[in-house]
Amino acid sequence: MKHVIKAISGLSSLPLIAVERCRTIPSPVSAKFGFMMGVLICGAAQTQAEPGATNTSKIPEVAEGQQKALPPLTDVLRIVQDPIGKQLQPAFIWTNASASGNPPGVSVAFRKSFNLEQKPTSAFLHLFADARYVLWVNGTYVERGPSRFQPNGPEYDSVEIATFLKTGMNSVSLLCIGNLSGGKVMRHEPGMTAMLQIGKQTLWSTDESWKWTDTTRFRTVSASWANLGESKVDSTVEDGDWTQPGYDDSRWRTATRISGASWGPLTARRIPRLRETVVPVNFSSGVALPVTLKAGEKMDFSSDRMVQAYPLITFEAEAGTVLRIEPHGVSYVAKAGTQSYFTTDTRGFINGSITVSNGRATITGFKLVERLYPFDCPASFTSSDPFLDRLWSLCARSCQLLSEDSYVDCADRERAEWMDDTPPAYDITRTAMAVTGTDDHINYGDPRLLGVLIRRTALTLQPEGWVKAHTCSDRYDIHAKMEDRACDWVEGVRLYHEATGDNDTVREIWPALVAQMDYFLKRRTERGLVRARDWVVWANPVGYFTGEGTTLNVFVCRALEDAAKLGALIGEESDSSRFSVAAKEIKRAINTLLWDEAAGTYAAGYFTDADIAESKRKLSLPRKNNLAAPTLYSSVFALDRGVVPPERRKRVLQAMLKQKPSENRHVMIYYYLAKQLYGLDEPAYDQQVLEIFRKNWVMMVDSPYHCSWEVFGGGSSKAHIYGMYPGYFLSAFVLGVRRDAPVSSKELRIEPHLGDLTRAQGTVITEHGPVPVAWTRTEAGLDLAITVPPGIKTTLSFPYRAGQESIHLDGKDVKGTRRGNRLEIPLSAGAHQATNREGR
């Protein structure tokens, strides 16, 4: 019953030059409080006493929502602006209000009328608005945007509107909502810029010929940590449908040009536009439309799972009737007669309602429209365990639900972009998701959401030289600066490059990456370790403590190695070399100073009495000579980040296997633990991972939300990105299809880890194309059916059986190579049947 919305008509029928920049973009809040910081670096040049930094003043850490002086938006990236961006930059317009005169949460309607001698076959409207726009062409709803952005690196949309144009008089209408501050938008000067191209000709750009009014139905708009949009809508204030080409806008005011220098260089949108899909909806008590509601009466509605959607409501009402629409928090004052309304933002929810506070309304039409990244899921997973099948389905759906213009951490409570929203999200993406382009090209394992995540994170670079843990918000509390998430960012850059080979993006963000690495290196102590605040997932006993933590240092060590590799790829040999040297020095310091010989693993870190006092927290671990006792976290992350030398690896693994998570409600530690258990490649540990999934994900799988949670056992967010990773392991390890090397190497590995399953089959997505695979196990052995993409070097890795030297492939015995607990043979492109059964 789902279908994509192509267009929604009218407001009455539906009332709703290559450059290297070197500057500081002050936020209006900064300017208001006189908080201006020093000169920024230009391109890659490092001219400050502290390389990559602009000012060493301490960034204020304050409670969320508290008014404060904010640091300026840095502009250090090597952004290359395209020709369209260059034309849009000087064409910004707004009302006649000064930047300081705009109240918080302003909503303004803009219109442009123009004549066409004939209907064009191609017409692109390029546009950007700070912070949000809704677009109508000739009364038909077309799009909303832009993609979330840092104001120092905004992206314009390009919308094909030829379908909506006609011969004669046409109109483009925009509702622009600005001057907001929330979890996915920063308070900044409001503004809008647009340009219409028909064929290769620019027909017009925004200028004083545009008209505007703030007398629209959208009376009160605001932003929260999770959402933005209107809370009071009064349709009685409007004198007609201002989205229609025949509307009389003579009483509207003339737009004012404003400087485009308040924003960083506009560049083209880097991800596809979001997809709008009508999803099934259920009404309470068997209600069927139309239904009439009188004062005090309510109509409940629900979806069959958590959705990220907006309601589209058509109704007849008496003038002054007030409808309360939840969970969107909208109070709608109706005009007399037939009208329609949709909210300007989506919400994550499963249940909602329409309540008539006073008056009378007849609801004649209702739809829920989900708006998400256009991920399709051509992957699949079934097995001999129905629970695991349901778990995989939940994880795949979670990735779709939590993919908007970014991977977002949760659909209901935050919808913010955090750097550690991947690996879980990107892991699922590259094993289960695909996007079909306008040219019908299918982008398997589409990495573009990861690409915009790493770029926006680079744009958060702070004057001290660190990137924020989350983007596109004014939040500067204790979770703005999270050092290990900055290391996640560097890892994300490496993963993106491995998936794309995109040197240009690495070059663009390189100055920010250098600044972040130098931030760490300047905090090395006389012991050779980095002194900073630790975190690395919940329940880490030294999380939030400032000191020379093991988990923090192993993350920094790996980040330096990744930075060195990336620098070498783009020709930044000097920085690459010094980061490589620094990584080796820190690795040596970790293995010298933090190694606990008696425990056979690593101490949790080096924390002095002064460190403990500064952290203002009670350390639960015993200390000896300032070394805190080993933890599961110090063992797991030392292994995961690759700092354990070969001769110590067995002992650290043994220590890890003896240690248990201190609180099993905390989801993410099991992601890293599963990686290590599968790496051991032994049936008992393969089985242990499946038992972890079966034990801890039961409530999620049984929940009507059909989405992964933030923690086990309920509480907190019921639609959170952290809990989705079992789907990745079921595809990449149980079905066993993995890309362990960069895409450019054109290599795949087929390596099943079945645990106690007797069969598993499905399709795993790779950047090289989908890989159908099916395993069946009997007492006699293991059977495989698989189809390998063309042109890909594929290694089949069967579990080794004593005395076995070959694998029976397509009717012939093929001699294999022993690798640990595996027997490996190469596979050519095409369909194959293989077995290691005896008596075949």
ABEGO torsion letter per residue (X at the ends): XBBBBABBBEAAABBXXBBBBBBBBBBAAAAAAGBBBBBBBBEABBABABBGBABABBBBBBBBGBBBBBBBBBBABBBBBBAAAAAAAAABBBBABBAAABBBGBBBBBBBBBBBABBBABBBBBBBBOABBBBBBGGBBABBOBBBBBAABBBBBBBBAAAABBBEBBBBBBBBBBGBBBAABBBBBBBBBBBBBBEABBABBBBAABBBBABBABABBBBBAABBEBABBBAAABAEBAABAABBAAABBBBBBBBAAABBBBBBBABBBBBBBBBBBBBBGGBBOBBBBBBGBBBBBBBABBBBBBBBBBBBBBBGBBBBBOAAGBBBBBBBEBBBBBBABBBBBABBBBBBABEBBBBABBBBBBBBBABBBABBBBBABAAAAAAAAAAAAAAAAABBABBBABAAAAGBBBAAAOAAAAAAAAAABBBBBAAGBBBBGBAAAAAAAAAAAAAABBAAGBBBABBGBABABAAABBAAAAAAAAAAAAAAAAAAGBAAAAAAAAAAAAAAAAAAAAABBAAGBBBBBBBGEBGBAABGBBEBBAAAAAAAAAAAAAAAAAAAAAGBAAAAAAAAAAAAAAAAAAAAAABBAAAGBBBAEBBBAAAAAAAGBBBABBBBGGBBBBBAAAAAAAAAAGABBAAAAAAAAAAAAABBBABAABAAAAAAAAAAAAAAGBAAAAAAAAAAAAAAAAAAAABAAGBBBABBGEEEBABBAAAAAAAAAAAAAAAGBBBABBAAAGBBBBBBBAEABABBBEBBBBAAEBBBBBBBBBAAEBBBBBBBBBGBBBBBBBBBBBGBABBBBGGBBBBBBBBEABBBBBBBBEBBBBBABBGX
